């Protein structure tokens, strides 16, 4: 394995673990569409506004780096605008 593959695997694995941690920390406040529930301000959410969005994106980047296929990044073309829209809605609701 070359350095890029190892870096991609490390990035993808670490980012995915942080996605799972973020989901666990959200607990009952998790919703697919933004809803006014409890405001989570501990753990990852005390450091970042939208850690799950950030770490999902980094996971995709890590996978693209690991497999040396940049077209793997294409889902981000769809994800980023959706995440931005949801983040704005969440901000208004909370």
C-alpha beads as a LAMMPS data file, in Angstrom:
LAMMPS data file: protein, C-alpha beads

94 atoms
93 bonds

1 atom types
1 bond types

-500.0 500.0 xlo xhi
-500.0 500.0 ylo yhi
-500.0 500.0 zlo zhi

Masses

1 110.0

Atoms # bond

1 1 1 0.000 0.000 0.000
2 1 1 1.247 3.465 -0.800
3 1 1 1.108 6.543 1.399
4 1 1 -1.989 7.982 -0.300
5 1 1 -3.947 4.784 0.220
6 1 1 -2.933 4.583 3.885
7 1 1 -3.777 8.255 4.420
8 1 1 -7.163 7.759 2.751
9 1 1 -7.974 4.696 4.829
10 1 1 -6.908 6.497 8.017
11 1 1 -8.980 9.575 7.118
12 1 1 -12.042 7.534 6.156
13 1 1 -11.879 5.306 9.248
14 1 1 -11.303 8.179 11.673
15 1 1 -13.975 10.361 10.069
16 1 1 -16.505 7.531 10.043
17 1 1 -15.824 6.805 13.717
18 1 1 -16.483 10.497 14.429
19 1 1 -19.736 10.345 12.408
20 1 1 -20.863 7.468 14.611
21 1 1 -19.770 9.327 17.757
22 1 1 -21.681 12.424 16.623
23 1 1 -24.786 10.339 15.996
24 1 1 -24.532 8.759 19.450
25 1 1 -24.062 12.176 21.063
26 1 1 -27.174 13.482 19.324
27 1 1 -29.262 10.736 20.910
28 1 1 -32.978 11.549 20.737
29 1 1 -32.244 14.861 19.025
30 1 1 -31.294 13.092 15.779
31 1 1 -33.711 13.672 12.892
32 1 1 -33.341 13.319 9.143
33 1 1 -35.157 16.598 8.599
34 1 1 -34.491 19.526 10.944
35 1 1 -36.829 19.586 13.943
36 1 1 -36.891 21.731 17.072
37 1 1 -35.729 19.277 19.717
38 1 1 -33.153 19.523 22.478
39 1 1 -30.073 21.555 21.632
40 1 1 -26.966 19.362 21.950
41 1 1 -23.980 21.305 23.240
42 1 1 -21.679 18.593 24.577
43 1 1 -18.984 16.433 22.998
44 1 1 -18.304 17.118 19.325
45 1 1 -21.178 19.605 19.278
46 1 1 -19.351 21.815 21.779
47 1 1 -16.543 22.258 19.212
48 1 1 -18.319 22.183 15.813
49 1 1 -21.757 23.319 14.730
50 1 1 -22.400 20.423 12.349
51 1 1 -19.874 17.671 13.048
52 1 1 -21.824 14.913 11.308
53 1 1 -21.898 16.887 8.050
54 1 1 -18.176 17.640 8.300
55 1 1 -17.180 14.073 9.085
56 1 1 -19.434 12.487 6.437
57 1 1 -17.756 14.738 3.869
58 1 1 -14.297 13.840 5.181
59 1 1 -15.199 10.137 5.056
60 1 1 -16.081 10.467 1.374
61 1 1 -12.800 12.317 0.757
62 1 1 -10.875 9.601 2.578
63 1 1 -12.508 6.892 0.483
64 1 1 -11.682 8.773 -2.720
65 1 1 -8.068 9.118 -1.609
66 1 1 -7.824 5.456 -0.588
67 1 1 -9.201 4.079 -3.860
68 1 1 -7.494 6.685 -6.087
69 1 1 -10.779 7.433 -7.834
70 1 1 -11.738 11.102 -7.729
71 1 1 -15.200 10.452 -9.164
72 1 1 -16.029 9.072 -5.711
73 1 1 -16.235 12.745 -4.712
74 1 1 -19.258 13.305 -6.979
75 1 1 -21.795 12.613 -4.193
76 1 1 -20.423 15.730 -2.494
77 1 1 -21.866 17.759 -5.373
78 1 1 -25.278 16.705 -4.064
79 1 1 -24.451 16.430 -0.358
80 1 1 -22.895 19.853 0.172
81 1 1 -25.911 21.906 -1.002
82 1 1 -28.276 19.647 0.971
83 1 1 -26.131 19.928 4.084
84 1 1 -25.925 23.703 3.718
85 1 1 -29.708 23.950 3.372
86 1 1 -30.283 21.695 6.381
87 1 1 -27.716 23.589 8.460
88 1 1 -29.521 26.868 7.758
89 1 1 -32.894 25.336 8.677
90 1 1 -31.448 23.885 11.856
91 1 1 -29.989 27.269 12.763
92 1 1 -33.352 28.967 12.346
93 1 1 -35.204 26.267 14.313
94 1 1 -32.776 26.069 17.201

Bonds

1 1 1 2
2 1 2 3
3 1 3 4
4 1 4 5
5 1 5 6
6 1 6 7
7 1 7 8
8 1 8 9
9 1 9 10
10 1 10 11
11 1 11 12
12 1 12 13
13 1 13 14
14 1 14 15
15 1 15 16
16 1 16 17
17 1 17 18
18 1 18 19
19 1 19 20
20 1 20 21
21 1 21 22
22 1 22 23
23 1 23 24
24 1 24 25
25 1 25 26
26 1 26 27
27 1 27 28
28 1 28 29
29 1 29 30
30 1 30 31
31 1 31 32
32 1 32 33
33 1 33 34
34 1 34 35
35 1 35 36
36 1 36 37
37 1 37 38
38 1 38 39
39 1 39 40
40 1 40 41
41 1 41 42
42 1 42 43
43 1 43 44
44 1 44 45
45 1 45 46
46 1 46 47
47 1 47 48
48 1 48 49
49 1 49 50
50 1 50 51
51 1 51 52
52 1 52 53
53 1 53 54
54 1 54 55
55 1 55 56
56 1 56 57
57 1 57 58
58 1 58 59
59 1 59 60
60 1 60 61
61 1 61 62
62 1 62 63
63 1 63 64
64 1 64 65
65 1 65 66
66 1 66 67
67 1 67 68
68 1 68 69
69 1 69 70
70 1 70 71
71 1 71 72
72 1 72 73
73 1 73 74
74 1 74 75
75 1 75 76
76 1 76 77
77 1 77 78
78 1 78 79
79 1 79 80
80 1 80 81
81 1 81 82
82 1 82 83
83 1 83 84
84 1 84 85
85 1 85 86
86 1 86 87
87 1 87 88
88 1 88 89
89 1 89 90
90 1 90 91
91 1 91 92
92 1 92 93
93 1 93 94
